[in-house]
């Protein structure tokens, strides 16, 4: 979860029984989605049997997916930009066809730094609408708001008791942000949010975590914490308390995004495109109107070298703009080189601007349609939260049991 940015999780088959879980909208909501927004046809609305969680020895078994599980999310602070789109959301559209996927709006992470309380709810809805407008299909993936599944916070507290403070003190992002803001301006949540991220990941017991360069350290902490809790409370210790025994959490593996998905700033080719950058000129936002895109590309930083080329370390802005064009046009690197190597900046900027507008316009149209139907969006988020809660509750109840808490009757 980027900055506290982008998150993703893992899933573990906690039972040898063969129950199946398939996140899906109700038939009525699925039909509404595809008829109203002209999305691709979906699987039929026949009922899908899902075995009830096992309650043997008071141990709950989360529904076992037929596919490997992936979970990810984006913060609702700031504007969703091209970096978020190509680094995360566009990949989700492909992942939802291969994996059991849950994509959520990480609103709990959004409050680790000062924020506008009046805007949080609106921004969360907008972020969910962007997910759908970009092609995330709620008949294939569960889409929900993080705070709507209370188990995220419950598990975070339980994990916090097993997390050495020294592990958190090593987190690079905390050091950087606390140094900039000062101790009096930094809340405890900025220090402990990696534990919430671990909760987000381990709660759904998924198999893979899509992870970028700036999140590798947090994934390592999550893996270490999973192994620590498994050692402290799992195995025979858990079995003696009436549990299933074995591992409480699956240790997640990284899912490396496709090469070339890292989008850099329009004003500095060595810095990542970021929501938190003070200048809006540094990024192309998914909802930027045509005139603003034209202006941003016209004013973006370039260089004085002749021709255009990839991978020249002395030309980071050139490499970034060519990479954006490659991604937005869907062309290969070789095709872009053939097309653009002899262009001047004026010609190329016009080409890039047109490609951006053509790609983003249909997404913006779908976004407006989705935002205009609040009932539909509410149904998608409620259905996603119900699907997610089914898995999350089983996990957190097992952790309570393994840690020795008195069970509710």
HELIX and SHEET records of a PDB file:
HELIX    1   1 UNK A   27  UNK A   37  1                                  11    
HELIX    2   2 UNK A   56  UNK A   58  5                                   3    
HELIX    3   3 UNK A   82  UNK A   84  1                                   3    
HELIX    4   4 UNK A   85  UNK A   89  3                                   5    
HELIX    5   5 UNK A   90  UNK A   95  1                                   6    
HELIX    6   6 UNK A  109  UNK A  111  5                                   3    
HELIX    7   7 UNK A  117  UNK A  133  1                                  17    
HELIX    8   8 UNK A  146  UNK A  148  5                                   3    
HELIX    9   9 UNK A  151  UNK A  160  1                                  10    
HELIX   10  10 UNK A  165  UNK A  169  1                                   5    
HELIX   11  11 UNK A  172  UNK A  181  1                                  10    
HELIX   12  12 UNK A  183  UNK A  185  5                                   3    
HELIX   13  13 UNK A  188  UNK A  202  1                                  15    
HELIX   14  14 UNK A  213  UNK A  215  5                                   3    
HELIX   15  15 UNK A  216  UNK A  233  1                                  18    
HELIX   16  16 UNK A  235  UNK A  240  1                                   6    
HELIX   17  17 UNK A  280  UNK A  282  5                                   3    
HELIX   18  18 UNK A  290  UNK A  299  1                                  10    
HELIX   19  19 UNK A  316  UNK A  329  1                                  14    
HELIX   20  20 UNK A  333  UNK A  340  1                                   8    
HELIX   21  21 UNK A  345  UNK A  371  1                                  27    
HELIX   22  22 UNK A  374  UNK A  402  1                                  29    
SHEET    1   A 4 UNK A   7  UNK A   9  0                                        
SHEET    2   A 4 UNK A  69  UNK A  74 -1                                        
SHEET    3   A 4 UNK A 100  UNK A 105  1                                        
SHEET    4   A 4 UNK A 141  UNK A 145  1                                        
SHEET    1   B 2 UNK A 208  UNK A 211  0                                        
SHEET    2   B 2 UNK A 253  UNK A 256  1                                        
END                                                                             
